[in-house]
Amino acid sequence: MKSHHLARFCAWRPGAYLRASASLFPWLLLRTLGQAVLVIGLARLLGATGYGRFIVVLAVATFFTPLAGLGLQGVLLREGSRNPEALFRQLGAALRLWLPATVFFGLIGIATSLLVLPHPPPTLAVVALVLGEVASGSLVELLARVAQSQNRIQRYGAMMAGLILVRVAALALYALLTKPDVAGWMWVYAAASLIYTAWLLARVYPKLVFLRSSAGSLKTLLRQSAPFALGTLSVRLQNEFNKPVLAELSYGLAGNFSAAQRAVDIASLPLTAMQEALWPRLYASADSGRRMRFMAAFLMALALLGGGVLYGAAPWVPYFLGSGFDTAAHLLQFLAALPVLQVLRNFGNFQAAAVHQTHVIAWAYFVGGVSSVMLTLWLIPVYGWDGAVAALYLTEIVVIAVQTAFRLRHLKRAS
């Protein structure tokens, strides 16, 4: 049975890979369209300042989502691709670690939001939003990565898209029933997220295998997952830490920057689909190095092409979002080349994880996370949104430089 799975996963079939990418694309498109509807709807309903207040609290919550997940999604994806028989046993152990971590980091996220942000929304609304985002964001990704490790790409896409679509439906219902405000939307957002997550867990629960795990095995799982958690946290810091700092200047400016970043996410949709369909196949491939280099070059070329389209389309942003979002168009043009560096960084992560050199990921993202915080705190107060853009690019370059240094050191030792 095991050899059958190994043969099925290790066969490299470009046609099958492209079909998997194509099957994921509609779900990611649906997810991205849902994100676009949320951004446009909230921008028009709440205005630039109201949207900025919501997005800044959400940004703080997302700092703690990867910590609640403990990086376990990376371990489940890698090990589930290689050893499918043990997947649901590993997921059962992962959930035992996830629950206390979610409570712990959710409480820290609440305290951080209330203490750090200027004029935060009502306390109970902040509590609901932070707990809802930390719990739903971390658990949905864990469950979706299980499906991805099984090469069930459509199910992976459906799980990820479902969370966004439920939030869109909640916004539509909320807007129909009453006049939206920031605090009310926080409650609705949290409730919709938690209901969807509970439904998803109920569907997966019968398949779980809960065995008594020793303290040593749980520590081993935590040690394996820590670099993935650090990597995800670093990316969140890079993408979201600028929002609270920009909010010190203006909530409207934070809203504009967030809108520009979401537009980059939308434009990067084909790249995301192709990468997510690629990882489990590369992990299981017997000749991943050559195929990885070819795909990295191909996807970086696509990123360059998409960046050109994004640059040309940027002036249309204010027409969709309404008044108060003129700055978002200029920001979008400056951010258009960012996906190229992100693709390069993602392949560097894969190369390290595939050969179990996760300490490379840990060091690269530790240095990147520290650099992101320091650059953001230094550049934004002096240069405003120009500094925020510069901090994003410089952090990506720092992470790639650390990855490259470790890789060169490894090659030198091997020779």
N, C-alpha and C positions, 0 to 999 in steps of 0.2 A: 504493500500500500504506500509506504513512504517513498520507494523508488518511483512509483507511478507519479506521485506529486512532484518529485524532484525533476523528472523528465519533462513534465508538463510546464513547470515554471522556468526551467533553465533554457528551454528552446527559445531562441531569439527569432521572432517573426516580425519583421518591420510592418508587414501588412496588418497583423493582429494589433501591433502597437498603435498604428495610425487609426485603426477602427476603435480601439479603446479610447484614444484621445478624442475622436469624433463623437463617441457615445457620451463622454464626459462633458464635452463642450456645451450641449444644450442645457445641462443642469447648471453649469457655471454661468452660462448666459442668463438663465432665469434668476440665479442668485445675484448676479451683478445688476440686472435690470431692477430687481427688488431693492438693492442698495441704492440705485439711482433714484427710484421712486421715493425711498425714505429721505434721501438727502434733499431732493427737490421739494417734496411735501413738507418736511420739517422747516426747510429754509423759508418757504412761503407762509407757512402757518405761524411760525415762531419769530421770523425775522432774523437778521444776522446776529443780533445780540442774544436773543433767546436761544437760537440754535447753538451759538457759541457756549452758552452756559450749560446746556445739556451735553454737548460733545466734550467739554472739558472734564466734567464729572465722569463721563464714560471713559475718557482717556485714562484717567487715574485708575478706574476699575480694571482696565485691560492690562495695566502693569502687573496685576496680581493674578490674572487668569493663567498665565503659563506656570506660575509658582504653584497654584492649586493643582494643575495637571502634572506637576513634578517632572515634566519631560517624558512621561510614560508613553505618550503617543509615538515618539520616535523609536522606542524599544519595541513596542507592539508591531509597528510597521516593518521594522527590519527582521525581527525574529519570526513574526507571523508569515512573512514571505518565504522564509527558509524552513520553517517547521510548523506547517499548518495544524498538525494534530494537537499541538500543545497550546494553541492560540487562546482558547476560551478559559483554560486554566490560568494562563498568564493574565488575562483580562480580569478574572476573579481576584487575583492577588493585587492587581493594579487598583481595583475599586476599593479594596481595604485601605490602601494608602491614600486614595483620592479624597475620601469623605472627611477625615480629620484635617487634611491639608486645606480643603475648601473652606471649612469653618474658620480655621486659624487665619488664613490669608484674606478671607472676606472681611473679618473684623479689623484687620490691619488696614485694608483698603478703605473701610468706612472712616476710621480715625484719621487717615491721611487726607481724605477728601474734606472732612470738616475742619481740619486744622490748617491746611495749606492753602486752599483755594480762597481767593478774595470774594466775599459776599456769596457763599455757597447757597444753593436752593434749600428749601425746608429739610430739616434733619431726617425725618422719617422717609421722605422721598429719596434722599441720598442713600439711606440704609437699604431700601428696596432695590434701587438700581444697582448698587455695587454688588449685593449678594446675588441678585438675579443674573448679572453679567458674569461674575466669577464662576458661579456654579454651572450655568448653561454653556458658556463658552468653553470651559475646560472639559466637561463631560461629553458634549456633542463631538468635539474633536477626537476624544479617545475612542468613542464608538465608531465614528466615521473611518478612522485609521484602521480599525479592525477589518472593516469591509474592503478598504483599499489594499490591505496586505493579502487578501484573498483574490485580488484582481477583479473584485466585483465593483468595477469603476462606476457604473451607473448608480448603484446603491450608495456608494460614497458621495457622489455628487448630489443625490436626492436628499441625503441626510444634511449636508451642509446648506443646500438651497432651502430646505424646509424651515430652518430656523429664521432665515431672513423673510421668507414669505409669510410666516405666521406673524412676524412683527409688522409687516406691511398691512396685513388684514386687520391687525389690532389698531393700527393708526387710522385706517379708513373708518372702522367702526367708531373709534373715539371721536374722530372729526365729525361724523354724522350725528352723534348723540349730544355733543357739547362743544363749546369754544375751547380749543386746546390751549393749555399753558404748559410751562416747563415742568412744574411739579407733577401735574396730572399725567403728562406723557411719561415721566419716569416710572410712575406706578404701573401704567399700562404696559410699558416696555418690559418691566421686570416680570409681571404676571404672565404675559404671552410667552416669554422666554422659558420660564420655569414649567409652564404647562406642556410646552412642546418637549422639553427635555425629559419630563416624567413619562410622557407617552412613549418616547423613543426608548428609554430604559426598560419600560414594561415589555416592549416587544423583544428586546435582547435578553432579558433576565432568564427566561427558561433555558437558554443555551449555556448559561454560565456554569462553570465548574468551580465550586468553592472548596478547596482542600485546606487543611490546616497547614499554614506556612510557618516555618521557623523564623526566628528573628534574623538568623544569618542569611536566609534566602531573601527576605525583604530588604535587608541591607544591601545585598548584591544587586537587587533590582533598582534600588535607589541610586546606587553608585553608577549603574549603567545608564540610568535616565538623567542624571544630573547635568551632563553636558548639553543634552537636548533642551532641558528647561532653561539653562543659562543662555543658549542660543536664541530660543523663542523670546525670552525676557529682553535680551539685548535688542532684538528687532523691534519689540514693542516700545522700548525706551527710545529707540531711534525715531520711530514713526509717531509716537504719541507724547513724549515728554515735552515737546515743543509747545503743545496746547496750553498746559498750565502756565508756562513761562510767557507765552504770548498773551494769555489772559490778563497778566499783570499790566500789559500795555493797553489791551482792549479785548473784550469778549468777541466783538465783531471781527477783529483781525484773526483770532483763533478760529472762528467759524469759516472765514475765507480760506485759511490754510487747510483746514480739514476738507473743505469742498474740493480744493485742487488735488489733494492726495487721493480722495475717492475717485476723481476723474482718471488719475493715473492707474488706479486699480482696475477700473472698467476697461481702459485701453489695453491693459496687460492680460486680459481674459484668455486669448488664445495661448499665450505663453504659459499661463497657470495650468490650463487643461493639459498641455503637452508634458509639462514637468510632472504633474501629479500622476499621470498615466505611466510615466517613464520609470519612476523610482522603484516600484516593486519588481519590474522586469530587470532593471540593472542590478538590483540586489541579488536576484536569483541567477543572473547570467554568469557563465563560466569565463567570459571574456569581456568584462564590463569596462576595462580601461580604454580600449580602442573605440568602443561604441560611445562611451561617455564623451570622449574628446570630439568625435564627429557631431554628436547631438548638441554639445555645448556651443560649438561654432555655428551650427545651424540656428539654434534658438537665439543666440546673440545677434545674428543677422536679422532675424525677425523683430527683435527688440529695437534695433536701430530703425527699421522700417516703421514700426509702430510709433516710435518717438517722433518721427517726421510728420506723421499724420496727426498726432496729438498736438504738436506745435502749431500746425496750420489751423486746427479746429478750436484752439483755445479762445479766440475772441468771441465765440458763440456762448461761452459759459454764462455770462450775465443775463442773456435772453431766457435761459432756462430757470435760473435761480431767483431772478428778480433784483430789485434795487438793493444796494448794500454789498453786492458781490463782485464789483468791478476788479478789485485786487486779485480775486481768484483767477482771472484770465491771465494776468501777468505771471502769477505763481505757477500756473500750469505750464507755461512755456519754459520756465526755468527748470521744472521738474521732468521735462519730457525725456531726458536721457537717463534718468535714474534706473529704469528697468534693465538696461544693459549691465550695469554693475550688479544688480540683484541676481540676475541669471548667473553671472560669473561666481558670485558668492555662494549660491545654492549648489553649484556643481563642486565647489571646494568642500562644502559640508558633506556631500555624498561621498566624495573620494576618501575623506577621513573616516566616515562612519562605516564604509564598506569593508575597510581593513581593520576595524575595531580600534582605530586611533582617535577615539572620541576626546582624548585630552587636547587634541588640536582644536576641535570645536570649542571646548571649554575655554582654552586660552584666547582663541581668536575673538570669541564673543565677550569674554570678560574685559579684554582690552577695548573692544568696540563699545561695550556698554558704558564703561568709565569715560571713554573719549566722547561718546554722544552726550552724556550729562555735562561734562566739563565744557565742551564746545557750545552746547546750547545755552548754558548759563553765562558764558562769556560773550558769544556773538549776538544773541537776540537783544539784550538790553542796549547794546551799542548800535547795531545795524538793523534792528527790527526784523521784518520778514526776509530780507536779504540774508541776514545771519542765520535764520532758520533753514533756508535752502542750503547755504554753505555747510552747515552742520550735518545735514543729511548726506551730502556727497562725501564730505571728509570722513565720516564714520564708515561708510561703505568701503572707501579706499583703505582705511586702517585695518578693517577686518580682512580684506583680501590680501593685504601686505603680510599680516601675521600668518594666514593660511599658506601663502607662498613661501615664507621663511621656513616654516616647519617642513614643507614638502621638499625644499632644497636641502635642508639638513638631513632628511631621511634618505634622499638620493645619494648624498655624499657619503653617508654611513654605509649604504648598500654597496657602493662602488669600492 
